[in-house]
Each structure stands twice: as structure tokens, then as C-alpha cells.
């Protein structure tokens, strides 16, 4: 299937590892020029080097997306470096787990407001080129109760609702907005990698609860993100799609 992504320009936030990196790498493999950001410079440099090996144009800059000014500066520099924007993937998460001030603060600032602010910048750039695609990364925690991580589930539910609103608002501008709700995804340095090492009972309990019998891989989320970003999904907007191996079942 021809996805029509050759020559497109994509920004992926929170992309030095895991799902974000897998999405950036997959978009580059389809011929996109990409810009990535993350907080840690070392991880960002390593990710950029791997993506560059595909021969794609890569712009990378360290950015704390919870900092409004820093995020706006990054978006401006990324759009300038790419020469425009066709695709935005909002991926970062603060993983607010605790039902206290800090848990809610990090969830709201990173998972929600960073997504909103990046979208504002992206919409202006996409309107200038006649359309585009925005893909938000939420979680199945936003589709059901989240008793272990109340802030995380609540802000991910807000992302799902905001996807609906944005899709309705931006459809006349040729901008599609969709959302992916991953289930439990395991990768080196990630939440479930940590659980495997430090809380094996939880890790194994979650694994056994997934009908597919295993955790997901970042590349399995990336494949869906690339489809939603592409011309192949030209009639898809306002949707939240779970990528969870049947975990919610």
C-alpha cells in the first residue's frame, strides 16, 4: 500500500526511546523528514543518529515539554528546520501515578497541556500548507478505571475527548486528528521494564491478563501511528484506537 508519506514533514514529541522513537523511525522509513524532542540530550542524540542512518533529514532538540516557552520555542525551530509541517505526533507522558498534587501536576502539564500547546503551533503550520494529520498517544487507562494511577487515567481520558473536539473543529481545514490508546508496552528503560526488574509480581500479573499472552512492542504502536498519519487514512478522523492485544477484553 502506498502511504504517501514521502517528503512529508513530521514532529514527534517525547521521541528519544520507546513508542515515540519507534514512531519517528517508522515515519523516517516511509520518507518523512522528522524532528524529535526529549528532555535528555544523550538519549536524543542516540535516537537522532539511528534515524539519520535511514538517510532521512532529522532535526533534534532537547526540550522540557512541560515548560510552555521551551515547547513553543522547540515547535518554532522544528517547523523552521523542516520547512513546514504535515504530521504531529504528541507522545510524551509524565506518568503521573500518585493521587496527590505532584501526580496531578505532572499529568496535566506533560500529558495534556504539552499536547494542547504543541497542537496550537502545529495547526497554524498545517493550515498554511492546506492540511495535515495530528496523532495523540493516550492509553487504555483513559478508557477505563485507573485505580493504580488516577491522574494518569484522567488526563489520558481528557486527551481522548480533546481528540474528538479537535477533529470536529479542524476537519474543514483538511486536518485530521486521531488518537491511539496503547495497552502495556514493554521496552528497555520503560515502565514495564522497570516493573519486570523491581515488581515481578505486577509484571507477570499484567502479562497474564493480556489475552495475547505478552506485552506489546513500540513498533506495533508505531505501525498504527504511521497509518493514521498517512494518506491511506484520509477518511479517518476523530477516532481513538486501542493497540493492546485485547488487554481491555
Secondary structure, DSSP 8 states (H G I E B T S, - for coil): -----TT-EEEEES-SSHHHHHHHHHHHHTT-EEEEEES-HHHHHHHHHHHHTTT--EEEEE--TTSHHHHHHHHHHHHHHHTS-SEEEE-------SSSHHHHHHIIIIIIIHHHHHHHHHHHHHHHTT-EEEEEE--GGGSS--TT-HHHHHHHHHHHHHHHHHHHHHGGGTEEEEEEEE--B--TTSHHHHHHHH-HHHHHHHHHHSTTSS-B-HHHHHHHHHHHHSGGGTT--S-EEEESTTTT-
